[in-house]
Amino acid sequence: MAKEKIVLAYSGGLDTSVILKWLKETYDAEIIAFTADIGQKEELDGLEEKALQTGASKIYIDDLRDEFAKDFIYPMFQAGALYEGQYLLGTSIARPLIAKRMVDIARAEGATAIAHGATGKGNDQVRFELTAAALAPEIGVIAPWRLEEFREQFPGRAEMIAYAEKHGIPVQASAAKPYSMDRNLLHISFESGMLEDPWFDSAAESNKDMYVLSVSPEDAPDQAEYVELDFEKGDCVGLNGAKMSPLQVMEALNELGGKHGIGRVDMVENRFVGMKSRGVYETPGGTILFTAHRKMESLTMDRDVMHLRDSLISKYATLVYNGFWFAPERLAIQALVEESQKNVTGTVRLKLYKGNIMAAGVKSPVSLYNPDIATMEADPSKAYDQGDATGFIRLNALRLKVSSGVQQKANQ
């Protein structure tokens, strides 16, 4: 009989390398490794050889960068998603795409299960498994870090390194970088190690070598730089007059934002599983895009439509953070968001300088801003009669006067 097949989300790091070998031994199964190219750059070097050497029967290394930018990052940015007021959801938004492709591979290969190296304390386990549940409930999920026999065998990194050495698995485990990193097209995140102390100063001069995508603001150029972003229906379609795909926009903005020290965030956030965790993030291009998109909306989006969409930002961001990308409520909100973006078209000009983004102009062929109405001078259009505000204020003040009168009587 043919062996059972398991599709493993594989990064080539210590954890997933050990898990690949352990799954093959424990389940006597054929392990198919899968790596999503979502912008890790050099981290993908040598993965195919390493996976096969470790015991995988085959490996998929799929370039999903275009899909990631177009179908995940852009829709999320249209929604204005920002988790707990700071986090642009760089890791969160990548997981449903990875899990979606894993499910596709599992079905194509006739696999009965997918597996991942996410720990039982983190958010990623939830994101992977909720996506699998939504898209392929018939496929099983193996999470080794939640299995007692796995944790007993590997109580710490020393045991994992020893296991890798025993089985001839090349690993790069070093105390030189005592933290974990996760990189993709939207950001890079750092957590654990010395970052578990919230008093540790990630912005200190001595720690600037930790950062990958950006220079420190102090080391950014002394000359400001301007950039113009062109939008069509809520999506950035070009920079400085040149048409670009979503992937090209993200790559160009990452380089530009990194050059000027933009997009660093150090925060303590609330994980879905209940604990607080400290993360440091670099999101240079995403921070520029997020800022520009909001500026474009300010000129072109109807007030009450904007306020309605904004009332859903926290809910939407939490859905993404918690792994509910393919949930019906996220899809329903997305439909409203897409409708809200129909007139978000025009050009935003920004000034970048030492970690700062400053508005430098916005224009649109469908602008809702009318200078004749907004002017403090005489209104040539006579579209707004200042005297009308008297009745407007009187009506809005009525309930306040009634409430105040009742309170005054009660205090007598």
C-alpha positions in Angstrom: 0.0 0.0 0.0 1.1 3.6 -0.7 2.3 5.5 2.2 0.2 8.3 3.7 1.1 11.7 2.4 1.5 14.8 4.6 2.1 18.4 3.3 4.4 20.3 5.6 4.8 24.1 5.7 8.5 24.3 5.5 10.9 27.2 6.0 14.2 25.3 6.3 14.8 26.6 9.8 15.6 24.5 12.8 12.0 23.8 13.8 10.5 22.7 10.5 13.7 20.8 9.5 13.4 18.7 12.7 9.6 18.4 12.2 10.1 17.1 8.7 12.3 14.3 9.8 10.2 13.6 12.9 6.9 13.4 10.9 8.5 10.9 8.5 9.7 8.7 11.3 6.7 9.0 13.6 3.9 8.5 10.9 5.9 6.4 8.5 4.6 8.8 5.9 5.7 10.5 2.7 6.4 14.2 3.5 5.9 16.8 0.8 7.5 20.1 1.8 5.9 23.4 0.8 7.5 26.8 0.9 5.6 29.9 -0.2 7.8 32.6 -1.8 6.0 35.7 -0.4 9.1 37.9 -0.4 11.6 36.2 2.0 14.5 37.0 -0.5 17.7 35.1 0.4 15.9 32.9 3.0 14.8 30.7 0.1 18.4 29.9 -1.0 19.2 26.2 -0.9 15.8 25.1 0.4 15.1 22.4 -2.2 18.3 20.6 -1.6 17.9 20.8 2.1 14.3 19.6 2.2 15.2 16.5 0.0 18.3 15.8 2.0 16.2 15.9 5.2 13.7 13.4 3.9 11.1 15.1 1.9 9.9 13.2 -1.2 9.4 16.5 -3.0 9.2 20.2 -2.4 7.0 22.9 -3.8 8.5 26.4 -3.8 5.8 28.6 -5.2 6.1 32.2 -6.1 3.0 33.7 -4.5 4.2 37.3 -4.3 1.9 38.7 -7.0 -1.1 37.0 -5.4 0.0 38.1 -1.9 0.2 41.8 -3.0 -3.0 41.9 -5.2 -5.4 39.6 -3.3 -4.3 39.9 0.3 -2.3 43.1 1.1 -4.3 45.5 -1.2 -7.8 44.4 0.0 -6.6 44.6 3.6 -5.3 48.1 3.1 -8.5 49.2 1.4 -10.2 48.3 4.7 -7.7 50.5 6.6 -6.9 47.5 8.9 -4.6 48.4 11.8 -4.5 46.0 14.8 -4.6 47.7 18.2 -3.7 51.0 16.6 -0.2 50.0 15.6 0.3 46.7 13.8 -0.2 46.5 10.0 -0.7 42.8 10.2 2.2 41.7 8.1 2.5 38.2 9.5 -1.2 37.7 10.0 -2.2 38.4 6.4 0.4 36.0 5.0 -0.8 32.9 6.8 -4.2 32.4 5.0 -2.4 32.5 1.7 0.2 30.0 2.8 -2.5 27.7 4.2 -4.7 28.1 1.1 -1.8 26.9 -1.2 -1.1 24.0 1.2 -4.6 22.8 0.9 -4.4 23.0 -2.9 -1.2 20.9 -2.9 -2.7 18.4 -0.4 -5.6 17.9 -2.7 -3.5 17.6 -5.8 -1.1 15.1 -4.1 -3.9 13.1 -2.4 -2.5 13.9 1.0 -4.6 13.2 4.1 -3.1 15.9 6.3 -1.2 19.1 6.4 1.3 20.0 9.1 2.9 23.2 10.4 5.6 24.2 12.9 3.6 26.8 14.8 3.8 26.6 18.5 0.8 26.0 20.8 1.4 29.5 22.3 1.1 31.6 19.2 -1.4 32.9 16.7 -0.1 31.2 13.6 -1.5 27.8 14.6 -5.0 29.3 14.7 -4.5 31.1 11.3 -3.3 28.0 9.5 -6.0 25.7 10.9 -9.0 28.1 10.6 -8.0 28.5 6.9 -7.8 24.8 6.4 -11.2 24.3 8.2 -12.8 26.9 5.9 -11.4 25.6 2.7 -10.9 21.9 3.2 -12.5 20.5 6.3 -11.9 16.9 5.1 -8.1 17.3 5.4 -6.5 16.7 8.8 -4.0 19.0 10.5 -0.9 17.9 12.5 0.6 20.4 14.9 3.7 18.7 16.4 4.3 21.4 19.1 0.9 20.5 20.6 1.7 16.8 20.8 3.0 15.7 24.1 5.4 13.1 22.6 7.0 15.8 20.5 7.4 18.2 23.4 8.9 15.4 25.6 11.4 14.6 22.9 12.3 18.3 22.3 11.9 20.2 25.5 14.4 22.9 24.2 16.5 24.0 21.3 19.5 22.0 22.5 17.6 18.7 22.0 16.5 19.9 18.5 20.0 20.8 17.5 21.3 17.5 18.8 18.6 15.7 16.8 19.5 17.6 13.7 23.2 16.8 14.1 22.4 13.1 14.6 20.4 12.9 11.4 22.8 15.1 9.3 20.4 18.0 9.0 22.2 21.3 8.4 21.0 24.0 10.7 22.0 27.5 11.5 21.3 27.9 15.2 23.3 30.6 16.9 23.3 32.8 20.0 24.4 35.7 17.8 20.8 36.4 16.9 18.8 35.4 20.0 15.4 36.2 18.5 13.1 34.9 15.8 12.4 36.6 12.5 9.6 36.3 10.0 9.9 38.1 6.7 7.6 38.7 3.7 6.8 41.3 1.1 4.9 43.5 3.6 7.1 43.4 6.6 9.6 41.6 8.9 8.8 40.8 12.5 11.1 40.1 15.4 10.1 38.4 18.6 11.3 36.2 21.5 14.8 36.1 22.9 15.9 39.4 24.4 12.7 41.0 23.1 10.7 39.1 25.7 11.8 41.8 28.2 9.5 44.8 27.4 12.1 47.2 28.9 14.7 46.1 26.3 15.4 49.1 24.1 15.0 47.9 20.5 15.8 51.4 19.2 19.2 51.7 21.0 22.2 52.3 18.8 23.7 49.0 20.0 20.7 47.1 18.5 20.5 48.7 15.1 22.1 45.6 13.5 18.9 43.7 14.2 16.9 45.6 11.6 16.8 44.3 8.0 14.5 46.5 5.9 15.2 49.9 7.2 18.0 52.2 8.5 17.5 53.9 11.8 15.8 57.4 11.4 19.1 58.9 12.7 21.0 57.4 9.9 18.5 58.3 7.2 19.4 60.9 4.5 19.5 64.5 5.7 17.6 65.5 2.5 13.9 64.8 2.3 12.4 62.9 -0.6 9.0 63.3 -2.3 6.9 60.4 -3.7 3.6 60.5 -5.6 1.2 57.6 -5.4 -1.5 57.1 -8.0 -4.7 55.4 -7.0 -7.6 53.9 -8.9 -10.6 52.6 -6.9 -8.6 52.3 -3.7 -5.6 50.6 -5.2 -2.2 52.1 -5.7 -1.4 51.6 -9.4 1.7 53.6 -9.9 4.5 55.7 -8.4 5.8 59.0 -9.6 3.7 58.7 -12.8 5.0 55.2 -13.7 2.4 52.4 -13.9 3.2 49.5 -11.6 1.7 46.2 -10.4 0.8 45.7 -6.7 4.0 43.7 -6.3 6.1 46.4 -8.0 4.5 49.0 -5.8 5.3 47.1 -2.6 8.9 46.4 -3.6 9.6 50.0 -4.6 8.0 51.5 -1.5 9.9 49.0 0.7 13.1 50.3 -0.7 12.1 53.9 -0.5 10.7 53.6 3.1 13.7 51.6 4.3 16.0 54.3 3.0 14.3 56.9 5.1 13.9 54.9 8.3 10.1 54.6 8.0 7.8 52.0 9.4 9.3 50.7 12.6 6.9 49.6 15.4 7.7 48.2 18.8 4.6 47.1 20.7 3.1 44.7 23.2 0.1 43.1 21.6 -2.7 40.8 22.7 -2.6 37.4 21.1 -5.7 35.5 20.2 -4.7 32.7 22.6 -4.9 35.0 25.6 -1.4 36.2 26.4 0.4 39.4 25.7 3.5 39.3 23.5 6.1 41.8 22.5 6.9 42.3 18.8 9.1 44.6 16.8 8.1 45.2 13.2 9.5 46.8 10.1 6.9 47.8 7.5 8.5 50.5 5.4 6.5 50.2 2.2 3.2 49.3 3.9 3.4 52.4 6.2 3.8 54.7 3.2 0.9 53.0 1.3 -1.3 53.0 4.4 -0.7 56.7 4.9 -1.2 57.6 1.3 -4.4 55.6 1.0 -5.9 57.4 3.9 -5.0 60.8 2.4 -6.7 59.7 -0.8 -9.8 58.7 1.0 -10.0 62.1 2.8 -10.5 63.8 -0.5 -12.8 61.4 -2.3 -14.8 59.3 0.1 -18.2 60.3 1.4 -18.2 61.3 5.0 -20.8 58.8 6.3 -19.4 56.0 4.1 -16.0 56.7 5.6 -17.3 56.7 9.1 -19.2 53.4 8.5 -16.1 51.8 7.1 -14.0 53.2 10.0 -16.4 51.7 12.5 -15.5 48.3 11.2 -11.7 48.7 11.2 -11.2 47.2 14.6 -13.4 44.3 13.8 -11.8 43.7 10.4 -8.3 43.9 11.8 -9.1 41.5 14.6 -10.5 39.0 12.1 -7.3 39.1 10.1 -5.1 38.9 13.2 -7.1 36.0 14.6 -7.1 34.0 11.3 -10.6 34.5 10.0 -9.6 35.7 6.5 -11.9 33.2 4.9 -14.8 33.6 7.4 -18.1 34.9 6.0 -18.1 38.0 8.2 -14.7 39.1 6.8 -16.0 38.5 3.2 -19.1 40.5 4.0 -17.1 43.5 5.4 -14.8 43.3 2.4 -17.8 43.7 0.1 -18.7 46.9 1.9 -15.1 48.0 1.8 -14.9 47.4 -2.0 -18.1 49.4 -2.5 -16.6 52.3 -0.4 -13.5 52.5 -2.7 -15.2 53.2 -6.0 -14.2 56.8 -6.0 -10.9 56.6 -4.2 -9.0 57.7 -7.3 -6.3 60.3 -7.7 -2.8 61.2 -6.7 -1.2 61.7 -3.2 2.1 63.4 -2.7 4.1 62.6 0.4 7.4 63.9 1.9 9.6 61.4 3.5 12.2 62.5 6.1 14.0 60.6 8.9 11.2 58.2 9.8 8.4 60.7 9.2 5.7 60.8 6.5 4.3 64.3 5.8 1.4 65.2 3.5 2.5 67.3 0.6 -0.6 67.4 -1.6 -3.6 65.4 -2.9 -5.7 65.7 -6.0 -8.4 63.8 -7.7 -10.7 64.0 -10.8 -13.6 62.9 -8.5 -12.7 65.1 -5.5 -15.5 65.8 -3.1 -13.7 68.9 -1.8 -15.2 72.1 -3.2 -13.1 75.2 -2.4 -16.0 77.5 -3.3 -18.0 75.9 -0.5 -15.2 75.4 2.0 -13.7 78.9 1.6 -13.7 81.4 4.5 -14.2 84.1 2.0 -17.5 85.0 0.2 -19.1 81.9 -1.3 -19.4 82.5 -5.1 -21.5 79.4 -5.5 -23.9 80.4 -2.7 -24.2 76.6 -2.0 -23.9 77.2 1.7 -25.9 79.8 3.6 -24.2 80.4 7.0 -27.5 81.4 8.4 -28.8 77.8 7.9 -26.4 76.7 10.7 -28.6 78.5 13.3 -31.5 76.0 12.9 -29.1 73.1 12.5 -27.5 73.9 15.9 -30.8 74.6 17.5 -32.2 71.2 16.6 -29.1 69.4 17.6 -29.0 71.2 20.9 -32.7 70.4 21.8 -32.0 67.1 23.5 -29.1 68.5 25.4 -31.3 71.4 26.7 -34.0 69.0 27.8 -31.5 66.7 29.5 -29.9 69.6 31.3 -33.3 70.9 32.5 -34.3 67.5 33.9 -30.9 67.3 35.7 -31.3 70.8 37.2 -34.7 70.0 38.6 -33.4 66.8 40.1 -30.6 68.7 41.9 -33.0 71.3 43.4 
